[in-house]
Amino acid sequence: MVERARQQKQARLLKRRARVARGKFIHRLRRLGSTWWYDPINPKTVVTISIHYARVSGRSDAANTIGGIADALQGILYKNDRQIRKVRYSEDGGAREEYVITINYKGQPSMLPHVSL
């Protein structure tokens, strides 16, 4: 029960930070006068996600971690997690628990900043 509550809290925090990152991304494009860019909310946009997880102790279940993050970002950084075509995942020890998530659209590096939790 405690683990489930921790996961829900992390998902809420990740969604909040993803919304901020997306807003900054769109603002930067508008400021640059860009009229063309990959629309992450377009269901035809192909998404690549890279996740690095620094964990204080123990090991996590990689499949659950990836699925939870993919679900949390759905509707914010992409319309549906079915758009994800490639996943990179790495995990190691760290001084604190932290996720660093990078999203690329159509194989191109995105201008989105890293979304960290």
Chimera marker file (.cmm) of the C-alpha trace (Angstrom):
<marker_set name="trace">
<marker id="1" x="0.000" y="0.000" z="0.000" r="1" g="1" b="0" radius="0.5"/>
<marker id="2" x="2.825" y="2.413" z="0.860" r="1" g="1" b="0" radius="0.5"/>
<marker id="3" x="4.580" y="1.653" z="-2.446" r="1" g="1" b="0" radius="0.5"/>
<marker id="4" x="1.392" y="2.317" z="-4.419" r="1" g="1" b="0" radius="0.5"/>
<marker id="5" x="0.928" y="5.690" z="-2.709" r="1" g="1" b="0" radius="0.5"/>
<marker id="6" x="4.560" y="6.595" z="-3.468" r="1" g="1" b="0" radius="0.5"/>
<marker id="7" x="4.080" y="5.673" z="-7.135" r="1" g="1" b="0" radius="0.5"/>
<marker id="8" x="0.909" y="7.779" z="-7.384" r="1" g="1" b="0" radius="0.5"/>
<marker id="9" x="2.694" y="10.753" z="-5.826" r="1" g="1" b="0" radius="0.5"/>
<marker id="10" x="5.587" y="10.382" z="-8.277" r="1" g="1" b="0" radius="0.5"/>
<marker id="11" x="3.159" y="10.148" z="-11.219" r="1" g="1" b="0" radius="0.5"/>
<marker id="12" x="1.437" y="13.399" z="-10.169" r="1" g="1" b="0" radius="0.5"/>
<marker id="13" x="4.795" y="15.167" z="-9.839" r="1" g="1" b="0" radius="0.5"/>
<marker id="14" x="5.977" y="13.841" z="-13.205" r="1" g="1" b="0" radius="0.5"/>
<marker id="15" x="2.786" y="15.046" z="-14.928" r="1" g="1" b="0" radius="0.5"/>
<marker id="16" x="3.181" y="18.505" z="-13.416" r="1" g="1" b="0" radius="0.5"/>
<marker id="17" x="6.817" y="18.774" z="-14.528" r="1" g="1" b="0" radius="0.5"/>
<marker id="18" x="5.987" y="17.427" z="-17.996" r="1" g="1" b="0" radius="0.5"/>
<marker id="19" x="3.300" y="20.086" z="-18.462" r="1" g="1" b="0" radius="0.5"/>
<marker id="20" x="5.807" y="22.792" z="-17.522" r="1" g="1" b="0" radius="0.5"/>
<marker id="21" x="8.424" y="21.356" z="-19.899" r="1" g="1" b="0" radius="0.5"/>
<marker id="22" x="5.911" y="21.201" z="-22.755" r="1" g="1" b="0" radius="0.5"/>
<marker id="23" x="4.812" y="24.787" z="-22.109" r="1" g="1" b="0" radius="0.5"/>
<marker id="24" x="8.432" y="25.996" z="-22.203" r="1" g="1" b="0" radius="0.5"/>
<marker id="25" x="9.010" y="24.007" z="-25.401" r="1" g="1" b="0" radius="0.5"/>
<marker id="26" x="6.029" y="25.588" z="-27.162" r="1" g="1" b="0" radius="0.5"/>
<marker id="27" x="6.948" y="29.064" z="-25.875" r="1" g="1" b="0" radius="0.5"/>
<marker id="28" x="10.521" y="28.669" z="-27.185" r="1" g="1" b="0" radius="0.5"/>
<marker id="29" x="9.257" y="27.609" z="-30.610" r="1" g="1" b="0" radius="0.5"/>
<marker id="30" x="6.893" y="30.561" z="-30.794" r="1" g="1" b="0" radius="0.5"/>
<marker id="31" x="9.639" y="32.958" z="-29.697" r="1" g="1" b="0" radius="0.5"/>
<marker id="32" x="11.871" y="31.603" z="-32.483" r="1" g="1" b="0" radius="0.5"/>
<marker id="33" x="9.035" y="32.130" z="-34.947" r="1" g="1" b="0" radius="0.5"/>
<marker id="34" x="8.836" y="28.448" z="-35.770" r="1" g="1" b="0" radius="0.5"/>
<marker id="35" x="5.701" y="27.518" z="-37.666" r="1" g="1" b="0" radius="0.5"/>
<marker id="36" x="6.696" y="23.884" z="-38.209" r="1" g="1" b="0" radius="0.5"/>
<marker id="37" x="7.518" y="21.339" z="-35.563" r="1" g="1" b="0" radius="0.5"/>
<marker id="38" x="6.631" y="17.819" z="-34.562" r="1" g="1" b="0" radius="0.5"/>
<marker id="39" x="3.288" y="17.857" z="-32.846" r="1" g="1" b="0" radius="0.5"/>
<marker id="40" x="3.562" y="15.374" z="-29.969" r="1" g="1" b="0" radius="0.5"/>
<marker id="41" x="-0.193" y="15.314" z="-29.542" r="1" g="1" b="0" radius="0.5"/>
<marker id="42" x="-0.723" y="14.241" z="-33.157" r="1" g="1" b="0" radius="0.5"/>
<marker id="43" x="-1.372" y="10.477" z="-32.851" r="1" g="1" b="0" radius="0.5"/>
<marker id="44" x="0.793" y="9.836" z="-35.932" r="1" g="1" b="0" radius="0.5"/>
<marker id="45" x="3.911" y="11.334" z="-34.329" r="1" g="1" b="0" radius="0.5"/>
<marker id="46" x="6.458" y="8.619" z="-33.512" r="1" g="1" b="0" radius="0.5"/>
<marker id="47" x="7.974" y="8.886" z="-30.030" r="1" g="1" b="0" radius="0.5"/>
<marker id="48" x="11.245" y="7.604" z="-28.550" r="1" g="1" b="0" radius="0.5"/>
<marker id="49" x="11.608" y="7.690" z="-24.772" r="1" g="1" b="0" radius="0.5"/>
<marker id="50" x="14.827" y="7.362" z="-22.798" r="1" g="1" b="0" radius="0.5"/>
<marker id="51" x="14.644" y="6.802" z="-19.039" r="1" g="1" b="0" radius="0.5"/>
<marker id="52" x="17.530" y="6.824" z="-16.587" r="1" g="1" b="0" radius="0.5"/>
<marker id="53" x="16.638" y="5.868" z="-13.037" r="1" g="1" b="0" radius="0.5"/>
<marker id="54" x="19.024" y="6.524" z="-10.160" r="1" g="1" b="0" radius="0.5"/>
<marker id="55" x="17.871" y="4.516" z="-7.174" r="1" g="1" b="0" radius="0.5"/>
<marker id="56" x="19.109" y="4.844" z="-3.594" r="1" g="1" b="0" radius="0.5"/>
<marker id="57" x="18.783" y="1.153" z="-2.758" r="1" g="1" b="0" radius="0.5"/>
<marker id="58" x="17.524" y="-2.109" z="-4.191" r="1" g="1" b="0" radius="0.5"/>
<marker id="59" x="16.309" y="-2.696" z="-7.711" r="1" g="1" b="0" radius="0.5"/>
<marker id="60" x="13.106" y="-1.756" z="-9.412" r="1" g="1" b="0" radius="0.5"/>
<marker id="61" x="10.914" y="-3.640" z="-11.830" r="1" g="1" b="0" radius="0.5"/>
<marker id="62" x="11.953" y="-2.053" z="-15.139" r="1" g="1" b="0" radius="0.5"/>
<marker id="63" x="8.733" y="-2.974" z="-16.950" r="1" g="1" b="0" radius="0.5"/>
<marker id="64" x="6.572" y="-1.390" z="-14.238" r="1" g="1" b="0" radius="0.5"/>
<marker id="65" x="8.748" y="1.727" z="-14.148" r="1" g="1" b="0" radius="0.5"/>
<marker id="66" x="8.609" y="2.184" z="-17.931" r="1" g="1" b="0" radius="0.5"/>
<marker id="67" x="4.859" y="1.538" z="-18.047" r="1" g="1" b="0" radius="0.5"/>
<marker id="68" x="4.143" y="3.930" z="-15.197" r="1" g="1" b="0" radius="0.5"/>
<marker id="69" x="6.164" y="6.735" z="-16.777" r="1" g="1" b="0" radius="0.5"/>
<marker id="70" x="4.645" y="6.113" z="-20.224" r="1" g="1" b="0" radius="0.5"/>
<marker id="71" x="1.145" y="6.272" z="-18.740" r="1" g="1" b="0" radius="0.5"/>
<marker id="72" x="1.900" y="9.417" z="-16.704" r="1" g="1" b="0" radius="0.5"/>
<marker id="73" x="3.154" y="11.355" z="-19.752" r="1" g="1" b="0" radius="0.5"/>
<marker id="74" x="0.251" y="10.296" z="-21.967" r="1" g="1" b="0" radius="0.5"/>
<marker id="75" x="-1.832" y="13.269" z="-23.055" r="1" g="1" b="0" radius="0.5"/>
<marker id="76" x="0.924" y="15.702" z="-22.060" r="1" g="1" b="0" radius="0.5"/>
<marker id="77" x="4.015" y="14.891" z="-24.134" r="1" g="1" b="0" radius="0.5"/>
<marker id="78" x="2.235" y="12.537" z="-26.553" r="1" g="1" b="0" radius="0.5"/>
<marker id="79" x="-1.368" y="11.628" z="-27.207" r="1" g="1" b="0" radius="0.5"/>
<marker id="80" x="-1.137" y="7.899" z="-26.508" r="1" g="1" b="0" radius="0.5"/>
<marker id="81" x="1.664" y="5.663" z="-25.281" r="1" g="1" b="0" radius="0.5"/>
<marker id="82" x="1.063" y="3.519" z="-28.391" r="1" g="1" b="0" radius="0.5"/>
<marker id="83" x="3.075" y="6.208" z="-30.207" r="1" g="1" b="0" radius="0.5"/>
<marker id="84" x="6.216" y="5.030" z="-28.399" r="1" g="1" b="0" radius="0.5"/>
<marker id="85" x="8.293" y="2.997" z="-30.838" r="1" g="1" b="0" radius="0.5"/>
<marker id="86" x="11.615" y="2.835" z="-28.997" r="1" g="1" b="0" radius="0.5"/>
<marker id="87" x="12.470" y="2.722" z="-25.291" r="1" g="1" b="0" radius="0.5"/>
<marker id="88" x="15.878" y="3.040" z="-23.673" r="1" g="1" b="0" radius="0.5"/>
<marker id="89" x="16.113" y="2.282" z="-19.970" r="1" g="1" b="0" radius="0.5"/>
<marker id="90" x="19.056" y="2.347" z="-17.598" r="1" g="1" b="0" radius="0.5"/>
<marker id="91" x="19.232" y="2.078" z="-13.843" r="1" g="1" b="0" radius="0.5"/>
<marker id="92" x="21.976" y="2.491" z="-11.299" r="1" g="1" b="0" radius="0.5"/>
<marker id="93" x="22.581" y="3.545" z="-7.727" r="1" g="1" b="0" radius="0.5"/>
<marker id="94" x="22.496" y="7.169" z="-6.704" r="1" g="1" b="0" radius="0.5"/>
<marker id="95" x="22.583" y="9.509" z="-3.742" r="1" g="1" b="0" radius="0.5"/>
<marker id="96" x="18.851" y="10.139" z="-4.194" r="1" g="1" b="0" radius="0.5"/>
<marker id="97" x="15.998" y="8.684" z="-6.216" r="1" g="1" b="0" radius="0.5"/>
<marker id="98" x="15.766" y="10.444" z="-9.545" r="1" g="1" b="0" radius="0.5"/>
<marker id="99" x="14.384" y="9.837" z="-13.019" r="1" g="1" b="0" radius="0.5"/>
<marker id="100" x="15.780" y="11.637" z="-16.057" r="1" g="1" b="0" radius="0.5"/>
<marker id="101" x="13.450" y="11.264" z="-19.027" r="1" g="1" b="0" radius="0.5"/>
<marker id="102" x="14.212" y="12.386" z="-22.559" r="1" g="1" b="0" radius="0.5"/>
<marker id="103" x="11.581" y="12.400" z="-25.285" r="1" g="1" b="0" radius="0.5"/>
<marker id="104" x="12.397" y="12.519" z="-29.010" r="1" g="1" b="0" radius="0.5"/>
<marker id="105" x="9.873" y="12.916" z="-31.780" r="1" g="1" b="0" radius="0.5"/>
<marker id="106" x="10.278" y="11.084" z="-35.117" r="1" g="1" b="0" radius="0.5"/>
<marker id="107" x="13.859" y="10.231" z="-34.208" r="1" g="1" b="0" radius="0.5"/>
<marker id="108" x="14.900" y="13.886" z="-34.018" r="1" g="1" b="0" radius="0.5"/>
<marker id="109" x="16.322" y="15.298" z="-30.797" r="1" g="1" b="0" radius="0.5"/>
<marker id="110" x="13.592" y="17.359" z="-29.238" r="1" g="1" b="0" radius="0.5"/>
<marker id="111" x="14.017" y="20.855" z="-27.910" r="1" g="1" b="0" radius="0.5"/>
<marker id="112" x="12.263" y="19.714" z="-24.782" r="1" g="1" b="0" radius="0.5"/>
<marker id="113" x="14.401" y="19.971" z="-21.671" r="1" g="1" b="0" radius="0.5"/>
<marker id="114" x="14.941" y="16.789" z="-19.718" r="1" g="1" b="0" radius="0.5"/>
<marker id="115" x="11.972" y="15.992" z="-17.519" r="1" g="1" b="0" radius="0.5"/>
<marker id="116" x="13.344" y="14.993" z="-14.129" r="1" g="1" b="0" radius="0.5"/>
<marker id="117" x="11.615" y="13.661" z="-11.074" r="1" g="1" b="0" radius="0.5"/>
<link id1="1" id2="2" r="1" g="1" b="0" radius="0.2"/>
<link id1="2" id2="3" r="1" g="1" b="0" radius="0.2"/>
<link id1="3" id2="4" r="1" g="1" b="0" radius="0.2"/>
<link id1="4" id2="5" r="1" g="1" b="0" radius="0.2"/>
<link id1="5" id2="6" r="1" g="1" b="0" radius="0.2"/>
<link id1="6" id2="7" r="1" g="1" b="0" radius="0.2"/>
<link id1="7" id2="8" r="1" g="1" b="0" radius="0.2"/>
<link id1="8" id2="9" r="1" g="1" b="0" radius="0.2"/>
<link id1="9" id2="10" r="1" g="1" b="0" radius="0.2"/>
<link id1="10" id2="11" r="1" g="1" b="0" radius="0.2"/>
<link id1="11" id2="12" r="1" g="1" b="0" radius="0.2"/>
<link id1="12" id2="13" r="1" g="1" b="0" radius="0.2"/>
<link id1="13" id2="14" r="1" g="1" b="0" radius="0.2"/>
<link id1="14" id2="15" r="1" g="1" b="0" radius="0.2"/>
<link id1="15" id2="16" r="1" g="1" b="0" radius="0.2"/>
<link id1="16" id2="17" r="1" g="1" b="0" radius="0.2"/>
<link id1="17" id2="18" r="1" g="1" b="0" radius="0.2"/>
<link id1="18" id2="19" r="1" g="1" b="0" radius="0.2"/>
<link id1="19" id2="20" r="1" g="1" b="0" radius="0.2"/>
<link id1="20" id2="21" r="1" g="1" b="0" radius="0.2"/>
<link id1="21" id2="22" r="1" g="1" b="0" radius="0.2"/>
<link id1="22" id2="23" r="1" g="1" b="0" radius="0.2"/>
<link id1="23" id2="24" r="1" g="1" b="0" radius="0.2"/>
<link id1="24" id2="25" r="1" g="1" b="0" radius="0.2"/>
<link id1="25" id2="26" r="1" g="1" b="0" radius="0.2"/>
<link id1="26" id2="27" r="1" g="1" b="0" radius="0.2"/>
<link id1="27" id2="28" r="1" g="1" b="0" radius="0.2"/>
<link id1="28" id2="29" r="1" g="1" b="0" radius="0.2"/>
<link id1="29" id2="30" r="1" g="1" b="0" radius="0.2"/>
<link id1="30" id2="31" r="1" g="1" b="0" radius="0.2"/>
<link id1="31" id2="32" r="1" g="1" b="0" radius="0.2"/>
<link id1="32" id2="33" r="1" g="1" b="0" radius="0.2"/>
<link id1="33" id2="34" r="1" g="1" b="0" radius="0.2"/>
<link id1="34" id2="35" r="1" g="1" b="0" radius="0.2"/>
<link id1="35" id2="36" r="1" g="1" b="0" radius="0.2"/>
<link id1="36" id2="37" r="1" g="1" b="0" radius="0.2"/>
<link id1="37" id2="38" r="1" g="1" b="0" radius="0.2"/>
<link id1="38" id2="39" r="1" g="1" b="0" radius="0.2"/>
<link id1="39" id2="40" r="1" g="1" b="0" radius="0.2"/>
<link id1="40" id2="41" r="1" g="1" b="0" radius="0.2"/>
<link id1="41" id2="42" r="1" g="1" b="0" radius="0.2"/>
<link id1="42" id2="43" r="1" g="1" b="0" radius="0.2"/>
<link id1="43" id2="44" r="1" g="1" b="0" radius="0.2"/>
<link id1="44" id2="45" r="1" g="1" b="0" radius="0.2"/>
<link id1="45" id2="46" r="1" g="1" b="0" radius="0.2"/>
<link id1="46" id2="47" r="1" g="1" b="0" radius="0.2"/>
<link id1="47" id2="48" r="1" g="1" b="0" radius="0.2"/>
<link id1="48" id2="49" r="1" g="1" b="0" radius="0.2"/>
<link id1="49" id2="50" r="1" g="1" b="0" radius="0.2"/>
<link id1="50" id2="51" r="1" g="1" b="0" radius="0.2"/>
<link id1="51" id2="52" r="1" g="1" b="0" radius="0.2"/>
<link id1="52" id2="53" r="1" g="1" b="0" radius="0.2"/>
<link id1="53" id2="54" r="1" g="1" b="0" radius="0.2"/>
<link id1="54" id2="55" r="1" g="1" b="0" radius="0.2"/>
<link id1="55" id2="56" r="1" g="1" b="0" radius="0.2"/>
<link id1="56" id2="57" r="1" g="1" b="0" radius="0.2"/>
<link id1="57" id2="58" r="1" g="1" b="0" radius="0.2"/>
<link id1="58" id2="59" r="1" g="1" b="0" radius="0.2"/>
<link id1="59" id2="60" r="1" g="1" b="0" radius="0.2"/>
<link id1="60" id2="61" r="1" g="1" b="0" radius="0.2"/>
<link id1="61" id2="62" r="1" g="1" b="0" radius="0.2"/>
<link id1="62" id2="63" r="1" g="1" b="0" radius="0.2"/>
<link id1="63" id2="64" r="1" g="1" b="0" radius="0.2"/>
<link id1="64" id2="65" r="1" g="1" b="0" radius="0.2"/>
<link id1="65" id2="66" r="1" g="1" b="0" radius="0.2"/>
<link id1="66" id2="67" r="1" g="1" b="0" radius="0.2"/>
<link id1="67" id2="68" r="1" g="1" b="0" radius="0.2"/>
<link id1="68" id2="69" r="1" g="1" b="0" radius="0.2"/>
<link id1="69" id2="70" r="1" g="1" b="0" radius="0.2"/>
<link id1="70" id2="71" r="1" g="1" b="0" radius="0.2"/>
<link id1="71" id2="72" r="1" g="1" b="0" radius="0.2"/>
<link id1="72" id2="73" r="1" g="1" b="0" radius="0.2"/>
<link id1="73" id2="74" r="1" g="1" b="0" radius="0.2"/>
<link id1="74" id2="75" r="1" g="1" b="0" radius="0.2"/>
<link id1="75" id2="76" r="1" g="1" b="0" radius="0.2"/>
<link id1="76" id2="77" r="1" g="1" b="0" radius="0.2"/>
<link id1="77" id2="78" r="1" g="1" b="0" radius="0.2"/>
<link id1="78" id2="79" r="1" g="1" b="0" radius="0.2"/>
<link id1="79" id2="80" r="1" g="1" b="0" radius="0.2"/>
<link id1="80" id2="81" r="1" g="1" b="0" radius="0.2"/>
<link id1="81" id2="82" r="1" g="1" b="0" radius="0.2"/>
<link id1="82" id2="83" r="1" g="1" b="0" radius="0.2"/>
<link id1="83" id2="84" r="1" g="1" b="0" radius="0.2"/>
<link id1="84" id2="85" r="1" g="1" b="0" radius="0.2"/>
<link id1="85" id2="86" r="1" g="1" b="0" radius="0.2"/>
<link id1="86" id2="87" r="1" g="1" b="0" radius="0.2"/>
<link id1="87" id2="88" r="1" g="1" b="0" radius="0.2"/>
<link id1="88" id2="89" r="1" g="1" b="0" radius="0.2"/>
<link id1="89" id2="90" r="1" g="1" b="0" radius="0.2"/>
<link id1="90" id2="91" r="1" g="1" b="0" radius="0.2"/>
<link id1="91" id2="92" r="1" g="1" b="0" radius="0.2"/>
<link id1="92" id2="93" r="1" g="1" b="0" radius="0.2"/>
<link id1="93" id2="94" r="1" g="1" b="0" radius="0.2"/>
<link id1="94" id2="95" r="1" g="1" b="0" radius="0.2"/>
<link id1="95" id2="96" r="1" g="1" b="0" radius="0.2"/>
<link id1="96" id2="97" r="1" g="1" b="0" radius="0.2"/>
<link id1="97" id2="98" r="1" g="1" b="0" radius="0.2"/>
<link id1="98" id2="99" r="1" g="1" b="0" radius="0.2"/>
<link id1="99" id2="100" r="1" g="1" b="0" radius="0.2"/>
<link id1="100" id2="101" r="1" g="1" b="0" radius="0.2"/>
<link id1="101" id2="102" r="1" g="1" b="0" radius="0.2"/>
<link id1="102" id2="103" r="1" g="1" b="0" radius="0.2"/>
<link id1="103" id2="104" r="1" g="1" b="0" radius="0.2"/>
<link id1="104" id2="105" r="1" g="1" b="0" radius="0.2"/>
<link id1="105" id2="106" r="1" g="1" b="0" radius="0.2"/>
<link id1="106" id2="107" r="1" g="1" b="0" radius="0.2"/>
<link id1="107" id2="108" r="1" g="1" b="0" radius="0.2"/>
<link id1="108" id2="109" r="1" g="1" b="0" radius="0.2"/>
<link id1="109" id2="110" r="1" g="1" b="0" radius="0.2"/>
<link id1="110" id2="111" r="1" g="1" b="0" radius="0.2"/>
<link id1="111" id2="112" r="1" g="1" b="0" radius="0.2"/>
<link id1="112" id2="113" r="1" g="1" b="0" radius="0.2"/>
<link id1="113" id2="114" r="1" g="1" b="0" radius="0.2"/>
<link id1="114" id2="115" r="1" g="1" b="0" radius="0.2"/>
<link id1="115" id2="116" r="1" g="1" b="0" radius="0.2"/>
<link id1="116" id2="117" r="1" g="1" b="0" radius="0.2"/>
</marker_set>
